[in-house]
Amino acid sequence: MIRINYFFFGFFLLTTSLLSGCETANSNEATAILLQSFDAASETEVLVPREEILQKHPKSAAAAYVRSWLLIRAGNKDAAFKIADSLVKAAPAFAIGYYARGNYQSPDKWELSVKDYSKTLELNPDFVPALLNRGSLNFAHQKFGEAKADFEKILILSPNHVEALLNLGNVWYSLSKVNEACDNWEIAASKGNLKAKELQEIYCR
C-alpha cells in the first residue's frame, strides 16, 4: 500500500510540474485518444488507450486528466481535485478538465459541479458523460426541467443509452407523468437494466 501511495503522489508532482508547460493545452491527438476512451453508450471509461496517452503525450492536458482519474481509482479524491483544478487554470480550453473538477467536487458543492459540467458542454456540447452527470445532479436537487433536457439530449446522441432512459423515466414520474415514465423504463428494462425493471413492475401495472 505504501508503494502505491508513493506511486500516485509521484503522479501528482509530475502533473503539477507539467502543467506549467505550453504543450499541456495543445495536444489534439492526446485529446482525441482520451475522448475515444469514453463509452458513449454508458459512462464506462476504459484504461488501455489512456496508457498510450501517458506514454506518448505525458505533457498534455489529457495526460493530466488520466493522472487525476488514476488517483480517484486509488481513492485519493483530494489529490485528484487538485490536479483537475490546476488543469482548468492551466488549460482553460480543455473541456474534460472542467468535467474532472466537477466530478471531484464535494457533494455539498454540487452547484459548482453543475457549473463545471456546463462549461464542459459549452466547449464540447455533445460530451455525454457531462450531460449525464449534470442531469443526475439537477434531478437529485429537484430541477426536473433541466434534468429532462439533459437526458433527452443524451438520447438524441445515443438512443440506446440505458442510464439516460432510466433517469428520464424517473424525471417523468417525478412530474406525475406515469405513462411517459413507464415507456422509458420499459425500454431500459428490455436492455437489461434491473432498476428499470423493478420500477416498471412496481409502478406500471
C-alpha positions in Angstrom: 0.0 0.0 0.0 2.8 2.4 0.8 4.4 1.8 -2.6 1.1 2.5 -4.3 0.6 5.8 -2.4 4.1 6.9 -3.4 3.4 6.0 -7.0 0.3 8.2 -7.1 2.0 11.0 -5.1 4.6 11.0 -7.8 1.9 11.3 -10.5 0.6 14.4 -8.7 4.0 16.1 -8.5 4.7 15.2 -12.1 1.4 16.6 -13.2 1.9 19.8 -11.2 5.2 20.4 -13.0 4.0 19.6 -16.4 1.0 21.9 -16.2 3.4 24.8 -16.5 4.5 23.8 -20.0 2.9 25.2 -23.1 2.3 21.7 -24.5 -0.3 21.0 -21.9 -3.2 22.5 -23.7 -2.2 21.8 -27.3 -2.1 18.1 -28.0 -5.1 17.4 -30.2 -4.0 13.8 -30.7 -4.0 13.1 -27.0 -7.4 14.7 -26.6 -8.8 12.6 -29.4 -7.4 9.4 -27.8 -9.0 10.4 -24.5 -12.4 11.1 -26.0 -12.3 7.6 -27.6 -11.8 6.1 -24.2 -15.2 7.1 -23.1 -18.1 4.8 -24.0 -20.9 7.0 -25.3 -23.4 4.2 -24.6 -22.9 4.3 -20.8 -20.3 6.1 -18.7 -17.7 3.5 -18.9 -14.1 4.6 -19.1 -11.5 2.2 -20.4 -7.9 2.3 -19.4 -6.0 0.8 -22.4 -5.9 3.9 -24.6 -5.2 6.1 -21.6 -1.9 4.3 -21.0 -1.0 5.4 -24.6 -1.6 9.0 -23.6 0.7 8.8 -20.7 3.4 7.2 -22.8 3.2 9.3 -25.9 1.9 12.7 -24.6 3.0 13.0 -21.0 2.9 16.8 -21.1 -0.6 17.0 -22.5 -3.8 18.1 -20.7 -5.2 14.7 -21.5 -2.4 13.1 -19.5 -3.1 15.3 -16.6 -6.8 14.1 -16.7 -5.6 10.5 -16.8 -3.5 11.1 -13.7 -6.4 12.6 -11.8 -8.5 9.6 -12.9 -5.9 7.2 -11.6 -5.9 9.0 -8.3 -9.7 8.6 -8.0 -9.3 4.9 -8.7 -6.8 4.8 -5.9 -9.2 6.5 -3.5 -7.4 9.9 -3.3 -10.1 12.3 -4.2 -8.3 15.4 -2.7 -5.2 15.0 -4.8 -7.4 14.3 -7.9 -9.3 17.5 -7.3 -6.1 19.5 -7.0 -4.9 18.2 -10.4 -8.2 18.9 -12.0 -8.3 22.4 -10.5 -4.8 23.1 -11.7 -5.7 21.7 -15.1 -8.6 24.0 -15.6 -6.4 27.0 -14.7 -3.6 25.9 -17.0 -5.7 24.7 -19.9 -9.0 26.7 -19.9 -10.0 25.5 -23.3 -9.7 21.8 -22.4 -13.3 20.7 -21.8 -12.6 17.5 -19.9 -10.7 19.4 -17.3 -13.9 21.0 -16.1 -15.6 17.6 -16.3 -13.0 16.2 -14.0 -13.2 19.0 -11.5 -17.0 18.7 -11.5 -16.7 15.0 -10.7 -14.3 15.6 -7.8 -16.2 18.4 -6.0 -17.5 17.8 -2.6 -21.2 16.8 -2.6 -22.2 19.9 -0.7 -20.8 22.0 -3.6 -23.0 20.4 -6.2 -23.8 23.7 -7.8 -20.1 24.2 -8.6 -20.1 20.7 -10.2 -23.1 21.8 -12.3 -21.2 24.9 -13.4 -18.2 22.8 -14.4 -20.3 20.4 -16.4 -22.0 23.3 -18.1 -18.6 24.7 -19.0 -17.6 21.3 -20.3 -20.7 21.3 -22.5 -20.0 24.9 -23.7 -16.7 23.7 -25.0 -18.0 20.2 -26.2 -21.8 20.3 -26.5 -22.0 16.5 -27.2 -20.0 15.2 -24.4 -22.4 12.6 -23.0 -20.8 12.0 -19.6 -21.1 15.7 -18.6 -24.8 15.7 -19.8 -25.4 12.6 -17.7 -23.8 13.9 -14.6 -25.3 17.4 -14.8 -28.7 15.8 -15.4 -28.3 13.5 -12.4 -27.3 16.3 -10.1 -30.2 18.5 -11.3 -32.6 15.6 -10.8 -31.3 14.9 -7.3 -32.0 18.6 -6.4 -35.4 18.6 -8.0 -34.5 20.7 -11.0 -36.6 18.4 -13.2 -36.8 20.6 -16.3 -33.0 21.0 -16.6 -32.5 17.2 -15.9 -35.1 16.3 -18.5 -33.4 18.4 -21.2 -30.0 16.7 -20.5 -31.3 13.2 -20.6 -33.3 13.9 -23.7 -30.2 15.3 -25.4 -28.3 12.1 -24.5 -30.9 10.0 -26.1 -30.7 12.1 -29.3 -26.9 11.4 -29.3 -27.1 7.8 -28.1 -30.7 6.4 -28.4 -29.8 3.2 -26.5 -28.2 4.9 -23.5 -29.8 2.8 -20.7 -28.9 5.2 -17.8 -30.5 8.1 -19.7 -33.6 6.1 -20.4 -33.9 5.1 -16.7 -33.2 8.6 -15.5 -35.7 10.2 -17.9 -38.3 7.8 -16.7 -37.5 8.9 -13.2 -38.0 12.6 -14.2 -41.3 11.8 -15.9 -42.5 10.0 -12.8 -41.5 13.0 -10.6 -43.5 15.2 -12.9 -46.6 12.8 -12.3 -46.3 11.6 -15.9 -46.6 7.9 -15.2 -47.2 6.7 -18.8 -44.2 8.5 -20.1 -42.1 7.2 -17.2 -43.2 3.6 -17.9 -42.4 4.0 -21.6 -38.8 4.8 -20.7 -38.4 2.3 -18.0 -39.8 -0.4 -20.4 -37.1 0.3 -23.0 -34.4 0.4 -20.3 -35.6 -2.8 -18.8 -35.7 -4.5 -22.2 -32.0 -3.7 -22.5 -31.2 -5.4 -19.2 -31.4 -2.6 -16.6 -32.6 -4.2 -13.4 -33.6 -1.0 -11.7 -35.8 0.0 -14.6 -37.4 -3.5 -14.5 -38.1 -3.1 -10.8 -39.7 0.3 -11.2 -41.7 -0.9 -14.1 -43.1 -3.8 -12.0 -44.0 -1.5 -9.1 -45.5 1.5 -10.9 -46.6 0.3 -14.4 -49.2 -2.3 -13.7 
